[in-house]
Amino acid sequence: MDGPEIVLDVGCVNPECEHFGIKGLGNVVVRRRYGTSGIRFLSALSA
């Protein structure tokens, strides 16, 4: 993978963020994956 994996199907979960709950902005990325099922650890870039 060349850089962070961008996630478009979720929005920022921080209620203080200006992008709170807005999906499709491309500001949420996968920081790492866990376990055999590849559970995603997400992070918002604009938070």
Contacts in CASP RR format, 6 or more apart in sequence:
PFRMAT RR
TARGET T0000
AUTHOR 0000-0000-0000
METHOD contacts of the structure
MODEL  1
MDGPEIVLDVGCVNPECEHFGIKGLGNVVVRRRYGTSGIRFLSALSA
4 29 0 8 1.000
4 30 0 8 1.000
4 31 0 8 1.000
5 29 0 8 1.000
5 30 0 8 1.000
6 26 0 8 1.000
6 28 0 8 1.000
6 29 0 8 1.000
7 26 0 8 1.000
7 28 0 8 1.000
7 29 0 8 1.000
7 30 0 8 1.000
7 40 0 8 1.000
7 42 0 8 1.000
8 23 0 8 1.000
8 24 0 8 1.000
8 25 0 8 1.000
8 26 0 8 1.000
8 28 0 8 1.000
9 23 0 8 1.000
9 24 0 8 1.000
10 23 0 8 1.000
10 28 0 8 1.000
10 42 0 8 1.000
11 19 0 8 1.000
11 20 0 8 1.000
11 21 0 8 1.000
11 22 0 8 1.000
11 23 0 8 1.000
11 24 0 8 1.000
11 25 0 8 1.000
11 27 0 8 1.000
11 28 0 8 1.000
11 44 0 8 1.000
12 19 0 8 1.000
12 20 0 8 1.000
12 21 0 8 1.000
12 22 0 8 1.000
12 27 0 8 1.000
12 28 0 8 1.000
12 44 0 8 1.000
12 46 0 8 1.000
12 47 0 8 1.000
13 20 0 8 1.000
13 21 0 8 1.000
13 44 0 8 1.000
14 20 0 8 1.000
14 44 0 8 1.000
14 47 0 8 1.000
17 44 0 8 1.000
17 46 0 8 1.000
17 47 0 8 1.000
18 46 0 8 1.000
19 25 0 8 1.000
19 27 0 8 1.000
19 44 0 8 1.000
19 46 0 8 1.000
25 46 0 8 1.000
26 45 0 8 1.000
27 44 0 8 1.000
27 45 0 8 1.000
27 46 0 8 1.000
28 42 0 8 1.000
28 43 0 8 1.000
28 44 0 8 1.000
28 45 0 8 1.000
29 42 0 8 1.000
29 43 0 8 1.000
29 44 0 8 1.000
29 45 0 8 1.000
30 40 0 8 1.000
30 41 0 8 1.000
30 42 0 8 1.000
31 41 0 8 1.000
31 42 0 8 1.000
31 43 0 8 1.000
32 41 0 8 1.000
33 39 0 8 1.000
33 40 0 8 1.000
33 41 0 8 1.000
34 41 0 8 1.000
END
